[in-house]
Amino acid sequence: MSKKGWLGIVVALVVITTVIIYQSVNQDEGTEEVNSGVDEEGISDAPLFTSTLTEPTYQDVSVHDPSIIKVDDQYYVFGTHIEAAKSQDLLSWERFTNGYTTPDNVLYGDLSENLKESFRWAGEDDADSSGGFAVWAPDIFWNEHYLNEDGTKGAYMMHYSASSTYIRSAIGFAVSKDIEGPYEYVDTLVYSGFTATESMMIRVR
């Protein structure tokens, strides 16, 4: 065979080899694209589903030692320092009280006069709680059997703790037909202190 014949065969082989290599490389790249996100064990790292949930919106309030009650479609929370708020979804809360304002207190009307029997023993504005921070940790519930002064039955009962000094404290309760008040004082149930004699004397004055 002549030199030209051998040269033609070599050129043809080079071209065929180049085509085969090019096709093989393209096929490997395509496989990598198809298999992207799949590890060596064949397990995909793609998410199983895409969440459509949105971040909830909150409206916070500060109500310590909370007592919660549901009235119709509203949730109410009452807490220490005569704080209270309401919400329809337990996420966004609206404060509706005015703290220790007296008179014209949202929950207790004339606070100082209304709860004076509890304050007489437990104090209202003593050095330990200067500024009137004397009403703590209430508990609210509906009593369908409570007999109101006008003869009707049913009232929201607010039990509260009163203490303006570390020496003495008291537990009293007030009632209202309206969950948002105002609550009218009824009685002081518990007088506590360091001596039994002092706590008994308050009941007979």
C-alpha positions in Angstrom: 0.0 0.0 0.0 1.3 3.4 -0.8 2.1 6.2 1.7 -0.9 8.1 0.7 -3.1 5.1 1.4 -1.7 4.7 4.9 -2.0 8.4 5.6 -5.7 8.3 4.7 -6.3 5.4 7.0 -4.5 7.2 10.0 -6.5 10.4 9.4 -9.7 8.5 9.3 -8.9 6.7 12.6 -8.1 10.0 14.3 -11.3 11.6 13.2 -13.4 8.6 14.3 -11.6 8.4 17.7 -12.2 12.2 18.2 -15.9 11.9 17.5 -16.3 8.9 19.9 -14.5 10.8 22.7 -16.5 13.9 22.1 -19.8 12.0 22.3 -18.7 10.2 25.4 -17.8 13.4 27.2 -21.2 15.0 26.3 -23.1 12.0 27.5 -21.3 12.0 30.8 -22.0 15.7 31.3 -25.7 15.1 30.5 -25.8 12.3 33.1 -24.3 14.6 35.7 -27.0 17.2 35.0 -29.8 14.7 35.3 -28.4 13.1 38.4 -27.5 16.4 40.2 -28.9 16.3 43.7 -28.5 12.5 44.0 -25.8 11.1 46.1 -23.8 7.9 45.6 -26.4 5.8 47.3 -29.2 7.2 45.1 -30.8 9.4 47.8 -32.0 12.8 46.7 -31.2 15.9 48.8 -34.1 17.8 47.2 -36.9 18.8 49.7 -39.9 16.4 49.9 -42.3 19.4 49.7 -42.4 23.1 49.6 -44.1 24.8 52.6 -46.8 27.4 51.9 -47.0 28.6 55.5 -46.4 32.2 56.3 -44.8 33.7 59.4 -47.5 34.6 61.9 -47.9 38.2 63.1 -47.7 38.8 66.9 -48.8 41.7 69.1 -47.3 41.3 72.5 -48.4 42.6 75.9 -46.8 42.3 79.3 -49.2 40.4 81.7 -47.4 38.6 84.6 -48.9 35.8 86.6 -51.7 35.4 84.0 -55.2 34.0 84.4 -56.9 33.3 81.1 -60.6 33.0 80.4 -62.6 32.8 77.1 -65.8 34.8 76.7 -67.7 34.3 73.4 -65.0 34.7 70.7 -62.5 36.6 72.9 -59.7 35.4 75.1 -59.0 37.6 78.2 -55.8 37.5 80.3 -55.6 39.2 83.7 -52.4 39.5 85.7 -50.3 41.2 88.3 -50.3 45.0 88.7 -53.8 45.2 87.4 -52.8 44.4 83.8 -55.2 42.8 81.3 -55.5 42.2 77.6 -57.7 40.5 75.1 -57.3 38.6 71.8 -59.3 36.6 69.3 -56.5 34.3 68.2 -54.0 34.2 71.2 -51.4 35.8 68.9 -52.3 39.5 68.7 -53.2 41.0 72.1 -54.7 44.4 73.0 -54.2 45.9 76.4 -57.4 47.6 77.8 -56.4 48.5 81.4 -54.6 51.5 82.9 -52.5 50.0 85.7 -52.7 51.5 89.2 -54.6 54.6 88.1 -57.0 55.7 90.8 -59.7 56.9 90.7 -61.0 56.0 87.2 -59.3 52.6 87.2 -60.6 50.5 84.3 -60.9 47.3 86.4 -61.7 48.6 89.9 -63.1 52.2 89.5 -61.8 54.1 92.5 -59.1 51.5 93.3 -58.0 52.9 96.7 -61.6 53.2 98.0 -62.9 50.0 96.4 -60.2 47.7 97.8 -59.5 49.7 101.0 -60.5 46.7 103.3 -57.8 44.6 101.8 -55.3 47.5 101.7 -56.1 48.3 105.4 -54.3 45.1 106.3 -51.9 44.5 103.4 -51.0 48.1 102.6 -51.4 49.9 99.3 -48.4 52.2 99.0 -45.9 51.0 101.6 -42.1 51.4 101.2 -41.7 47.8 99.8 -44.0 48.7 96.9 -43.8 52.4 96.6 -45.9 53.7 93.8 -48.9 51.5 94.6 -47.8 48.1 93.3 -50.0 46.2 95.7 -52.3 44.0 93.7 -50.9 40.6 92.5 -51.7 37.4 90.7 -55.5 37.5 90.1 -57.7 34.5 89.2 -60.7 35.1 87.0 -63.7 32.8 86.5 -67.5 32.9 85.8 -69.8 31.9 88.6 -73.3 31.3 87.2 -74.7 30.9 90.8 -73.4 34.1 92.2 -76.3 36.3 93.5 -75.8 39.9 92.6 -77.2 42.8 94.7 -79.9 43.4 92.1 -81.2 39.9 92.5 -79.8 38.6 89.2 -77.5 35.5 89.1 -74.1 35.2 87.5 -70.9 37.2 87.7 -67.3 37.2 86.9 -65.3 36.7 90.1 -61.8 38.2 90.4 -59.8 36.8 93.3 -56.7 38.9 93.9 -53.7 39.0 96.2 -52.9 42.3 98.0 -49.5 43.1 99.6 -47.5 46.2 99.8 -45.2 45.0 102.5 -43.4 41.7 103.1 -44.9 41.6 106.6 -48.6 41.1 105.7 -50.8 40.1 102.7 -54.4 39.4 101.9 -56.6 37.6 99.4 -59.9 39.2 98.4 -62.4 39.1 95.6 -64.5 41.5 93.6 -67.3 40.8 91.0 -68.6 42.2 87.8 -71.3 41.3 85.3 -69.0 42.6 82.5 -65.7 40.7 81.9 -63.9 44.1 81.4 -65.2 45.5 84.6 -65.4 47.5 86.7 -65.2 45.0 89.5 -66.9 45.8 92.8 -65.2 44.7 96.1 -67.1 42.0 98.0 -64.9 40.6 100.8 -61.4 39.8 102.0 -61.1 36.1 102.5 -57.6 35.5 103.8 -55.4 37.7 106.1 -51.8 36.5 106.5 -48.9 37.7 108.5 -46.3 36.8 111.1 -48.7 36.5 114.0 -52.1 34.9 114.2 -53.3 37.4 116.8 -52.8 40.4 114.4 -54.6 38.6 111.5 -57.6 37.8 113.7 -57.9 41.3 115.1 -58.6 42.8 111.7 -61.8 40.7 111.4 -63.4 42.0 114.6 -62.6 45.7 114.2 
